[in-house]
């Protein structure tokens, strides 16, 4: 009876942690806006400018708590806002941008992406760099990549090869 109860509680805890991870992922994306239109919930509010409280109170906590509960994570920090946000930042900085597909080829946009510091960040709770934390079992470079200018996939493939080589 106790074993069954423990397994049920353990399962519920894992489910709660997964739900928490899902909820946090909705709020730590580049350029993600709060419901009032501000960037208070964005992890990265402009290229290289981060909300430390979002890092510490959200991402650091979730990675630390996941480790304690033996939950492995797939980090996707490019889902909400990602591609179009990087393109908008480059366009606003004066880069020649013709479409969101320039995300894959424009040097300014690609450098913004490369400079995103999640990989090298030291978790303030665990003291471990995200890139070295076994809790993060995989890094998703981008969610559902597509390039309307090149349906062959060659442009996206070249971008993936370049970004996957970052350390």
TINU-291579 format. One record per residue: y, x, z of N, C-alpha, C in turn. Coordinates in steps of 0.001 Angstrom, whole numbers, plus 500000, padded with zeros to 6 digits. Layout:
N
     n_v     n_u     n_w    ca_v    ca_u    ca_w     c_v     c_u     c_w
       Y       X       Z       Y       X       Z       Y       X       Z
...
// end
This chain:
167
     n_v     n_u     n_w    ca_v    ca_u    ca_w     c_v     c_u     c_w
  498803  500825  500000  500000  500000  500000  501258  500867  500000
  501313  501872  500886  502479  502754  500945  502661  503520  499647
  501565  503982  499054  501659  504716  497791  502254  503827  496717
  501801  502589  496634  502334  501658  495648  503809  501377  495869
  504199  501211  497122  505601  500978  497451  506452  502188  497095
  505940  503378  497418  506680  504607  497102  506851  504736  495597
  505799  504443  494836  505881  504538  493376  506889  503539  492819
  506920  502341  493387  507886  501344  492956  509313  501810  493245
  509557  502303  494455  510891  502797  494810  511292  503979  493932
  510346  504869  493700  510611  506028  492850  510982  505579  491440
  510253  504607  490913  510517  504077  489586  511892  503408  489529
  512223  502642  490554  513533  501993  490607  514656  503020  490661
  514466  504086  491444  515469  505134  491538  515679  505798  490186
  514604  506113  489494  514728  506725  488167  515456  505778  487213
  515112  504487  487285  515792  503512  486441  517272  503441  486753
  517615  503492  488042  519020  503463  488437  519744  504708  487937
  519111  505864  488056  519733  507112  487583  519957  507035  486080
  518981  506506  485348  519150  506383  483892  520300  505432  483555
  520402  504340  484279  521509  503414  484061  522829  504090  484369
  522878  504816  485455  524094  505555  485806  524457  506548  484720
  523472  507256  484194  523725  508218  483126  524282  507528  481895
  523728  506383  481562  524225  505624  480425  525671  505207  480650
  525965  504687  481828  527326  504251  482126  528300  505417  482087
  527912  506552  482639  528795  507720  482627  529027  508183  481206
  527992  508153  480367  528159  508619  478994  529196  507798  478243
  529403  506556  478661  530407  505729  478004  531823  506172  478327
  531995  506991  479364  533332  507310  479816  533711  508782  479719
  532830  509629  479194  533169  511056  479173  533231  511613  477762
  533518  510787  476816  533563  511212  475433  534960  511709  475068
  535052  512605  474059  536362  513058  473635  537194  511900  473118
  538386  511752  473632  539295  510742  473150  538968  509321  473549
  537941  509112  474362  537589  507754  474796  538733  507207  475645
  539173  506008  475359  540314  505433  476060  539882  504406  477087
  540636  504345  478161  540424  503315  479167  540856  501973  478579
  540506  500895  479256  540825  499564  478739  542331  499321  478625
  543126  500089  479363  544574  499915  479264  545183  500783  478163
  544324  501443  477358  544816  502239  476241  545182  503667  476617
  545043  504027  477882  545351  505396  478284  544116  506265  478113
  544292  507562  478287  543158  508479  478161  542622  508886  479533
  542794  508048  480534  542393  508400  481894  540902  508658  482038
  540085  508085  481169  538643  508260  481287  538089  509283  480308
  538925  509832  479466  538448  510797  478479  538134  512122  479146
  537039  512723  478758  536709  514064  479232  537672  515067  478602
  537797  514995  477287  538693  515881  476548  539806  515016  475973
  541022  515235  476434  542118  514360  476003  542874  514913  474808
  542717  516179  474537  543219  516827  473331  542442  518138  473205
  542515  518804  472065  541710  520014  471902  541947  521017  473036
  540898  521295  473777  540969  522276  474857  541574  521780  476154
  541997  520522  476211  542600  519967  477426  541652  518917  478004
  541237  519148  479257  540196  518324  479877  540697  517700  481165
  540109  516573  481515  540317  515969  482837  539277  516556  483775
  539676  517424  484648  538743  518059  485570  538051  517032  486450
  538762  515992  486846  538125  514986  487701  537004  514250  486973
  537120  514081  485662  536038  513448  484908  534844  514392  484855
  535113  515681  484627  534023  516666  484653  533319  516627  486006
  534104  516772  487065  533514  516898  488401  532892  515588  488889
  533636  514506  488792  533165  513242  489353  532126  512559  488483
  532067  512907  487216  531104  512235  486340  530001  513193  485912
  530319  514098  485010  529281  514921  484410  528589  515839  485411
  529347  516564  486208  528734  517465  487194  527838  516699  488153
  528317  515572  488618  527555  514756  489554  526268  514238  488921
  526372  513719  487707  525202  513146  487049  524148  514213  486792
  524563  515385  486321  523594  516455  486062  522947  516895  487372
  523736  517035  488417  523208  517426  489721  522224  516386  490254
  522600  515126  490179  521749  514061  490692  520487  513902  489858
  520602  514067  488562  519424  513998  487699  518435  515096  488078
  518940  516295  488351  518070  517407  488750  517322  517072  490038
  518019  516489  490991  517395  516124  492268  516283  515103  492088
  516389  514280  491044  515423  513214  490809  514461  513527  489660
  514434  514791  489261  513547  515239  488177  513723  514435  486896
  514942  514058  486600  515265  513368  485357  515860  514396  484413
  515354  514462  483190  515876  515391  482196  516855  514647  481294
  517880  515348  480866  518961  514718  480114  519032  515220  478684
  519497  514359  477827  519913  514754  476489  521414  514572  476489
  522136  515656  476345  523586  515593  476404  524139  515264  475032
  524810  514157  474932  525511  513780  473714  526960  513568  474085
  527773  514543  473751  529190  514401  474078  530011  514100  472837
  529371  513549  471825  530078  513282  470584  529856  511865  470083
  529612  510929  470959  529275  509584  470514  530528  508736  470308
  531198  508363  471360  532378  507503  471258  533618  508362  471070
  534298  508198  469955  535523  508944  469716  535299  510212  468941
  534221  510898  469140  533932  512218  468609  534500  512575  467260
  533787  512279  466200  534168  512720  464855  535571  512276  464471
  535897  510978  464518  537261  510594  464126  538332  511167  465050
  538001  511377  466329  539001  511919  467247  539350  513353  466887
  538348  514170  466602  538617  515555  466194  539443  515589  464914
  539121  514720  463962  539869  514654  462707  541321  514254  462976
  541533  513256  463832  542900  512831  464161  543690  513941  464839
  543049  514661  465765  543747  515771  466410  544189  516813  465383
  543317  517134  464442  543661  518125  463414  544771  517600  462505
  544658  516336  462121  545684  515723  461266  547039  515741  461970
  547046  515388  463251  548299  515387  464023  548863  516787  464224
  548010  517806  464105  548469  519188  464232  548907  519760  462888
  548848  518944  461832  549331  519379  460524  548251  519836  459557
  546996  519729  459926  545916  520124  459013  545844  519142  457850
  545489  519649  456679  545349  518786  455499  544000  518077  455575
  544062  516807  455898  542866  515989  456086  542921  514823  455107
  541825  514609  454380  541814  513475  453451  540949  512326  453953
  539942  512638  454786  539092  511577  455329  538358  512101  456553
  537673  511202  457250  536875  511613  458412  535747  512561  458025
  535372  512578  456743  534333  513503  456291  534787  514963  456387
  536095  515185  456494  536598  516553  456673  536147  517150  458006
  535631  516315  458885  535064  516791  460146  534041  517894  459890
  533282  517775  458818  532190  518703  458536  532628  519973  457817
  533831  519968  457224  534216  521103  456375  535552  521743  456738
  536449  521008  457368  537772  521543  457662  537690  522578  458778
  538260  523755  458531  538168  524871  459490  538808  524532  460834
  539921  523831  460826  540602  523480  462086  539731  522531  462906
  539216  521505  462251  538382  520523  462946  537133  521201  463505
  536499  522028  462704  535276  522706  463162  535572  523630  464343
  536734  524277  464333  537071  525148  465459  537326  524332  466724
  537955  523171  466591  538123  522290  467749  536759  521954  468349
  535817  521604  467487  534470  521263  467957  533824  522465  468649
  533920  523632  468027  533322  524847  468592  533935  525205  469942
  535206  524900  470126  535894  525251  471370  535612  524288  472518
  534960  523179  472232  534645  522203  473286  533768  522900  474323
  534205  522931  475561  533649  523852  476553  532508  523320  477429
  531847  522287  477036  530784  521757  477889  529642  522765  478044
  529240  523428  476980  528126  524368  477054  528338  525458  478102
  529535  526010  478150  529800  527143  479041  530331  526737  480402
  530565  525473  480590  531097  525005  481868  530105  525272  483002
  530620  525725  484126  529811  525908  485329  529910  524617  486132
  528784  523997  486386  528740  522770  487166  529274  523074  488574
  530272  522326  489025  530908  522586  490322  530002  522238  491500
  528943  521495  491245  528031  521115  492321  526831  522053  492389
  526250  522367  491222  525036  523196  491203  525333  524680  491032
  526505  525006  490495  526842  526406  490237  526168  526973  488997
  525539  526124  488186  524813  526562  486991  525582  526122  485744
  525677  527010  484761  526292  526635  483481  525421  525573  482823
  526044  524602  482188  525279  523544  481529  524266  524122  480543
  524653  525150  479790  523738  525713  478787  522500  526340  479424
  522571  526698  480703  521450  527318  481399  520722  526362  482336
  521163  525120  482408  520582  524157  483346  519361  523481  482729
  518180  523671  483315  516983  523046  482749  517002  521519  482822
  517926  520956  483584  518049  519491  483639  518451  518946  482278
  519274  519703  481547  519675  519299  480202  518615  519831  479245
  517720  518937  478815  516600  519386  477984  516971  519501  476514
  518069  518859  476107  518480  518923  474703  519968  518630  474588
  520535  519127  473527  521944  518885  473206  522003  518191  471856
  522556  517003  471842  522736  516285  470585  524103  516659  470045
  524136  517260  468877  525401  517718  468309  526319  516570  467923
  525738  515520  467379  526527  514374  466924  525593  513178  466806
  526093  512008  467075  525293  510795  466993  525391  510215  465579
  524257  510051  464944  524171  509447  463616  525162  510049  462623
  525024  511342  462312  525967  511954  461370  525814  511376  459965
  526926  511185  459320  526916  510741  457936  528183  511252  457252
  528047  511505  455978  529168  512005  455193  529217  511203  453901
  530214  510339  453792  530354  509480  452611  530624  510298  451348
  531189  511484  451505  531519  512318  450354  530303  513064  449810
  529211  513101  450570  528027  513848  450138  526765  513186  450681
  526215  512273  449896  525013  511562  450320  523755  512426  450271
  523851  513624  449691  522676  514500  449618  522273  515021  450993
  523216  515036  451918  522953  515575  453242  523266  517050  453367
  523620  517690  452272  523888  519133  452301  525075  519497  453184
  526129  518695  453127  527323  518979  453935  526998  518855  455419
  526332  517776  455792  525961  517576  457199  524991  518667  457638
  524027  519006  456789  523058  520046  457135  523754  521390  457375
  524695  521752  456518  525422  523014  456700  526199  522994  458019
  526816  521861  458333  527566  521739  459589  526620  521875  460793
  525469  521190  460752  524495  521263  461843  524027  522699  462038
  523714  523396  460950  523257  524783  461049  524324  525657  461717
  525572  525459  461338  526670  526252  461907  526870  525933  463392
  526899  524654  463740  527179  524270  465128  525985  524549  466054
  524782  524432  465537  523595  524682  466356  523459  526158  466727
  524152  527014  466000  524070  528444  466297  525022  528878  467406
  525855  527944  467906  526789  528276  468987  526033  528567  470252
  526523  529511  471019  525878  529842  472288  526884  529780  473398
// end
